[in-house]
Amino acid sequence: MCAAPVVLGIESSCDETGAGLVRDGRLLGQAVASSMDEHARFGGVVPEIAARAHVHALGPVVRRALDEAGLRAADVGAVAVTTGPGLSGALQVGLAGAKGLAYALGVPLYGVHHLAGHVAADTLAHGPLPDPCVVLIVSGGHTSLLLVRDLARDRIVHLGDTLDDAAGECFDKVARVFGLPYPGGPAIDRAARVGDPRAVPLPRPLTGPRDDPYGFSFSGLKTAAARWAERHQGRVLPVADGAASLQEAVADVLTRKAVAACTDHGVGTLVVVGGVAANSRVRALAEERCAAAGITLRVPPPELCTDNGAMVAAVGDLLVRAGADPAPLDVSVDPSAPLEYAALHPVARPAPAAAAGAR
């Protein structure tokens, strides 16, 4: 049997430029460059700044990943790249670089769904995913409960998604109201360490008996926390208590619904991934509730929770070993692609008006 090829993964969907190298489920090397500091003064990611940062960082990041793995570019046997969802300009930079590398090396190219990358990141730490498993994705832009079987071959089933703000978005926006720096998630986590999680009676959205059992909504929680802060005008805001109470509310809702999904579907493993999976209270409460319910919990290490190229390479590696078809030459990006399959090979189509004018 031929050895599995080395897969180079490239991630550029937001403000991290990532490159990773994976072969046969094993991470060989990775590197990440972030433009987060350039966005901090704006309180969020500026798409044009992110795209320009990717242009400058992509080459050096790929070289650093190869150096860490002790490999040369000629050792790469396939290239995988995030083709959506994400910021359009940022995605285009990564795809252009990946196409150039794949063409120059004469190797196949695979388009990867960003969220499938987060799911696959756990395989680099804990091995193949159980079939089936329930996956909770929690990040700045996404909060979803998924039923996953064979990630490389099967359709991904959505049990529930957020109706409005994602959990990470809630953290970012409330942190700004609290006067904490961007990104809000880590800032909330740090402040909460010395706060009382019972100090502020914040709501637990969509947890009533008639509510969607697996759906999420964090817009109302964000507003409740902001209103609480506004009532302290003219007084010192107890930021630590507010942060701890907000973090507890988010962790409570996330883990309560995730454990319920496992129990209801007879699934014995919960996988928690995405940037918010690095939150200390989310991890601790997930461990506590999974242990009580007899559910195995899998959470990647923090460095694999945030956006990185290793997770994209992990999906590419699964696709290669599953015999999936590579992307077509005219593969494009889809900034708002829904998560259905791990492979994402959108092709740009001309707008109707443009097509009519061509005739």
C-alpha positions as CSV (number, residue, x, y, z in Angstrom):
1,M,0.0,0.0,0.0
2,C,1.2,3.5,-0.8
3,A,1.7,5.9,2.2
4,A,-0.8,8.7,2.6
5,P,0.5,11.9,1.1
6,V,1.4,15.0,3.1
7,V,-1.5,17.5,3.0
8,L,-0.8,21.2,3.3
9,G,-3.7,23.1,4.7
10,I,-4.3,26.8,4.3
11,E,-6.7,28.9,6.4
12,S,-7.5,32.6,5.8
13,S,-11.2,33.0,6.5
14,C,-10.9,35.8,9.0
15,D,-7.9,37.4,10.8
16,E,-5.6,34.4,11.2
17,T,-3.4,33.2,8.4
18,G,-2.7,29.5,9.1
19,A,-0.7,26.7,7.5
20,G,-0.5,23.1,8.7
21,L,0.8,19.8,7.5
22,V,-0.9,16.5,8.2
23,R,-0.3,13.0,7.0
24,D,-2.4,10.0,7.9
25,G,-4.2,11.8,10.8
26,R,-0.9,13.1,12.4
27,L,0.0,16.7,12.7
28,L,3.5,17.3,11.4
29,G,3.9,21.0,11.7
30,Q,1.9,24.3,11.7
31,A,2.2,28.0,11.9
32,V,-0.2,30.9,12.4
33,A,0.0,34.6,12.0
34,S,-2.7,36.9,13.3
35,S,-3.7,40.4,12.4
36,M,-5.8,40.7,15.5
37,D,-3.7,43.6,16.9
38,E,-4.4,45.6,13.8
39,H,-8.2,45.3,14.3
40,A,-8.2,45.8,18.1
41,R,-8.6,49.6,17.9
42,F,-11.7,49.2,15.8
43,G,-13.4,46.7,18.2
44,G,-13.7,44.0,15.5
45,V,-12.2,42.6,12.3
46,V,-11.9,45.1,9.4
47,P,-12.2,42.9,6.2
48,E,-9.8,45.0,4.1
49,I,-7.1,45.0,6.7
50,A,-7.5,41.3,7.2
51,A,-7.2,40.6,3.5
52,R,-4.0,42.7,3.1
53,A,-2.5,41.0,6.2
54,H,-3.1,37.6,4.6
55,V,-1.3,38.7,1.4
56,H,1.8,39.5,3.5
57,A,1.7,36.6,5.9
58,L,0.7,33.6,3.6
59,G,4.2,32.8,2.2
60,P,6.1,33.2,5.5
61,V,3.5,31.1,7.3
62,V,3.7,28.2,4.8
63,R,7.5,28.3,5.1
64,R,7.4,28.2,8.9
65,A,5.0,25.3,8.9
66,L,7.3,23.4,6.5
67,D,10.4,24.2,8.6
68,E,8.6,23.0,11.8
69,A,7.7,19.7,10.0
70,G,11.2,19.3,8.6
71,L,9.8,19.1,5.1
72,R,10.3,20.8,1.7
73,A,7.5,22.1,-0.5
74,A,8.3,19.1,-2.9
75,D,7.2,16.7,-0.1
76,V,3.6,18.0,-0.2
77,G,1.2,15.6,-2.0
78,A,-2.0,17.6,-1.8
79,V,-3.2,21.1,-0.8
80,A,-6.4,21.9,1.1
81,V,-7.8,25.4,1.6
82,T,-10.7,27.0,3.3
83,T,-13.2,28.1,0.6
84,G,-16.0,29.3,3.0
85,P,-17.6,30.6,5.0
86,G,-15.7,33.8,6.0
87,L,-14.7,37.2,4.7
88,S,-14.7,37.2,0.9
89,G,-11.5,39.1,0.3
90,A,-9.7,37.0,3.0
91,L,-10.9,33.7,1.5
92,Q,-9.8,34.8,-2.0
93,V,-6.2,35.4,-0.8
94,G,-6.0,31.9,0.7
95,L,-7.5,30.3,-2.3
96,A,-5.3,32.1,-4.8
97,G,-2.2,31.1,-2.8
98,A,-3.4,27.5,-2.5
99,K,-4.1,27.3,-6.3
100,G,-0.7,28.6,-7.1
101,L,1.0,26.1,-4.8
102,A,-1.1,23.1,-6.1
103,Y,-0.3,24.1,-9.7
104,A,3.4,24.6,-9.1
105,L,3.7,21.3,-7.2
106,G,1.5,19.4,-9.6
107,V,-0.7,18.1,-6.8
108,P,-4.5,18.0,-6.2
109,L,-6.4,20.8,-4.5
110,Y,-9.3,20.4,-2.1
111,G,-11.8,23.0,-0.9
112,V,-12.7,22.7,2.7
113,H,-15.6,24.1,4.8
114,H,-14.3,26.1,7.6
115,L,-16.5,24.6,10.3
116,A,-15.7,21.1,9.2
117,G,-12.1,22.1,9.8
118,H,-13.0,22.9,13.4
119,V,-14.6,19.5,13.8
120,A,-11.5,17.7,12.3
121,A,-9.2,19.6,14.6
122,D,-10.2,17.3,17.4
123,T,-8.9,14.3,15.4
124,L,-5.4,15.7,15.6
125,A,-5.5,15.5,19.4
126,H,-7.7,12.5,20.0
127,G,-7.7,10.3,16.9
128,P,-10.7,9.4,14.6
129,L,-14.1,10.7,15.5
130,P,-16.6,8.1,16.8
131,D,-19.4,7.3,14.4
132,P,-21.7,8.8,15.4
133,C,-20.9,11.8,17.7
134,V,-22.5,15.0,18.6
135,V,-20.4,18.1,17.9
136,L,-20.9,21.5,19.5
137,I,-19.3,24.3,17.4
138,V,-18.9,27.5,19.3
139,S,-17.1,30.5,17.8
140,G,-17.3,34.2,17.1
141,G,-19.7,33.6,14.2
142,H,-21.2,30.2,14.7
143,T,-23.0,28.2,17.3
144,S,-24.3,24.8,16.2
145,L,-25.1,21.4,17.4
146,L,-24.3,18.7,14.8
147,L,-24.7,15.0,14.4
148,V,-21.6,13.7,12.7
149,R,-21.0,10.3,11.2
150,D,-18.2,9.9,8.7
151,L,-16.9,13.5,8.3
152,A,-15.3,12.9,4.9
153,R,-18.2,11.0,3.3
154,D,-21.5,11.7,5.0
155,R,-23.8,14.7,5.1
156,I,-23.6,16.6,8.4
157,V,-26.9,16.8,10.2
158,H,-27.8,20.0,12.0
159,L,-29.7,19.4,15.2
160,G,-29.7,23.1,16.1
161,D,-28.1,26.5,15.2
162,T,-28.1,30.0,16.6
163,L,-31.0,32.1,15.6
164,D,-29.1,35.4,16.0
165,D,-25.8,36.2,17.8
166,A,-23.3,33.4,18.2
167,A,-21.8,32.8,21.6
168,G,-18.4,34.3,20.7
169,E,-20.2,37.4,19.2
170,C,-22.1,37.8,22.5
171,F,-18.8,37.8,24.4
172,D,-17.2,40.3,22.0
173,K,-20.1,42.8,22.1
174,V,-20.6,42.6,25.9
175,A,-16.9,42.9,26.5
176,R,-16.9,46.2,24.6
177,V,-19.8,47.5,26.8
178,F,-17.8,46.4,29.9
179,G,-14.8,48.3,28.7
180,L,-12.8,45.2,28.1
181,P,-10.4,44.8,25.1
182,Y,-11.0,43.0,21.9
183,P,-11.2,40.0,21.4
184,G,-13.9,39.8,24.0
185,G,-13.9,36.1,24.7
186,P,-10.5,35.8,26.3
187,A,-11.0,39.2,28.1
188,I,-14.3,38.0,29.6
189,D,-12.6,34.7,30.7
190,R,-9.8,36.6,32.4
191,A,-12.1,39.0,34.2
192,A,-14.4,36.2,35.3
193,R,-11.7,34.5,37.4
194,V,-12.2,36.8,40.3
195,G,-16.0,37.4,39.8
196,D,-19.1,35.9,41.3
197,P,-21.1,33.9,38.6
198,R,-24.3,34.3,40.7
199,A,-24.0,38.1,41.1
200,V,-26.1,39.1,38.1
201,P,-29.3,37.2,37.3
202,L,-28.9,36.9,33.6
203,P,-31.4,34.9,31.5
204,R,-30.8,31.5,29.9
205,P,-32.3,31.9,26.4
206,L,-34.3,29.2,24.7
207,T,-34.3,26.8,27.7
208,G,-38.0,26.7,28.4
209,P,-40.0,23.5,27.9
210,R,-41.6,24.8,24.7
211,D,-38.5,26.2,23.2
212,D,-36.3,24.7,20.5
213,P,-34.4,22.0,22.4
214,Y,-31.2,22.4,20.4
215,G,-31.5,26.0,19.1
216,F,-29.5,28.9,20.5
217,S,-30.1,32.6,20.9
218,F,-27.6,35.0,22.5
219,S,-29.0,38.3,21.4
220,G,-31.3,38.7,24.4
221,L,-28.5,37.7,26.8
222,K,-26.2,40.3,25.2
223,T,-28.9,43.0,25.7
224,A,-29.6,42.0,29.3
225,A,-25.9,42.2,30.2
226,A,-25.7,45.6,28.4
227,R,-28.7,46.9,30.3
228,W,-27.2,45.8,33.6
229,A,-24.0,47.7,32.8
230,E,-26.1,50.8,31.8
231,R,-27.7,50.8,35.3
232,H,-24.3,51.5,36.8
233,Q,-23.8,54.8,35.1
234,G,-22.0,57.1,37.5
235,R,-20.9,54.2,39.6
236,V,-18.0,51.8,39.4
237,L,-19.0,48.8,37.3
238,P,-18.3,45.4,38.9
239,V,-16.8,44.1,35.7
240,A,-15.6,40.8,37.2
241,D,-19.1,39.9,38.5
242,G,-20.7,40.8,35.2
243,A,-18.1,38.8,33.3
244,A,-18.5,35.8,35.5
245,S,-22.3,35.9,35.3
246,L,-22.3,36.3,31.5
247,Q,-19.8,33.4,31.1
248,E,-21.8,31.2,33.4
249,A,-25.0,31.9,31.4
250,V,-23.3,31.1,28.1
251,A,-21.7,27.9,29.4
252,D,-24.9,26.8,31.1
253,V,-26.9,27.0,27.9
254,L,-24.3,25.5,25.6
255,T,-23.5,22.5,27.8
256,R,-27.1,21.9,28.8
257,K,-28.3,21.6,25.2
258,A,-25.2,19.6,24.1
259,V,-25.6,17.0,26.8
260,A,-29.4,16.8,26.1
261,A,-28.7,16.2,22.4
262,C,-26.3,13.3,23.2
263,T,-28.9,11.7,25.6
264,D,-31.8,12.2,23.2
265,H,-30.0,10.6,20.3
266,G,-28.3,7.9,22.2
267,V,-24.8,9.2,21.3
268,G,-22.0,8.5,23.8
269,T,-19.5,11.2,22.7
270,L,-19.6,14.9,22.7
271,V,-17.0,16.9,20.8
272,V,-16.7,20.7,21.6
273,V,-14.8,22.7,19.1
274,G,-14.3,26.3,17.9
275,G,-12.8,29.4,19.5
276,V,-15.2,29.5,22.5
277,A,-14.2,25.9,23.3
278,A,-11.1,27.4,24.7
279,N,-13.2,29.2,27.4
280,S,-12.3,27.8,30.8
281,R,-15.9,27.7,32.2
282,V,-17.3,26.1,29.0
283,R,-14.7,23.4,29.3
284,A,-15.2,22.8,33.0
285,L,-19.0,22.7,32.9
286,A,-18.9,20.4,29.9
287,E,-16.6,18.0,31.8
288,E,-18.9,18.1,34.9
289,R,-22.1,17.5,33.0
290,C,-20.7,14.9,30.6
291,A,-19.3,12.9,33.6
292,A,-22.7,13.0,35.3
293,A,-24.4,11.8,32.2
294,G,-21.9,9.1,31.3
295,I,-20.8,10.8,28.1
296,T,-17.3,10.9,26.8
297,L,-16.1,14.5,26.2
298,R,-13.5,15.5,23.6
299,V,-12.2,19.0,23.4
300,P,-9.1,19.9,21.4
301,P,-6.2,21.8,23.1
302,P,-6.7,25.6,23.0
303,E,-4.2,26.1,20.2
304,L,-6.4,23.9,17.9
305,C,-9.6,25.6,19.0
306,T,-9.0,28.9,17.3
307,D,-8.6,29.2,13.5
308,N,-5.5,27.4,12.1
309,G,-4.2,25.7,9.0
310,A,-3.8,22.3,10.8
311,M,-7.5,21.8,11.0
312,V,-7.9,22.5,7.2
313,A,-5.1,20.0,6.5
314,A,-6.9,17.5,8.8
315,V,-10.0,17.7,6.6
316,G,-7.9,17.5,3.4
317,D,-6.2,14.4,4.8
318,L,-9.5,12.7,5.5
319,L,-10.8,13.6,2.0
320,V,-7.6,12.2,0.3
321,R,-7.8,9.0,2.3
322,A,-11.5,8.6,1.5
323,G,-10.9,8.9,-2.2
324,A,-12.8,12.2,-2.6
325,D,-12.6,14.1,-5.9
326,P,-10.3,17.1,-5.9
327,A,-11.7,20.6,-6.5
328,P,-12.3,21.7,-10.1
329,L,-9.9,24.2,-11.7
330,D,-12.5,27.0,-11.4
331,V,-13.3,26.4,-7.7
332,S,-14.2,29.7,-6.0
333,V,-15.2,30.8,-2.5
334,D,-18.6,31.0,-0.8
335,P,-18.5,33.5,2.1
336,S,-21.8,32.3,3.4
337,A,-21.7,28.6,2.7
338,P,-23.9,26.4,4.9
339,L,-22.3,23.4,6.5
340,E,-23.5,20.3,4.7
341,Y,-20.3,18.4,3.8
342,A,-16.7,18.7,4.8
343,A,-15.6,19.3,1.2
344,L,-16.7,22.7,-0.3
345,H,-16.0,23.2,-4.0
346,P,-18.2,26.2,-5.1
347,V,-17.8,27.5,-8.6
348,A,-18.4,31.2,-9.4
349,R,-21.3,31.8,-11.8
350,P,-21.9,35.0,-13.7
351,A,-24.7,37.2,-12.5
352,P,-27.9,37.0,-14.6
353,A,-27.5,40.6,-16.0
354,A,-23.9,39.9,-17.0
355,A,-24.8,36.7,-18.6
356,A,-27.6,38.4,-20.6
357,G,-25.2,41.2,-21.7
358,A,-22.7,38.6,-22.9
359,R,-25.3,37.3,-25.4
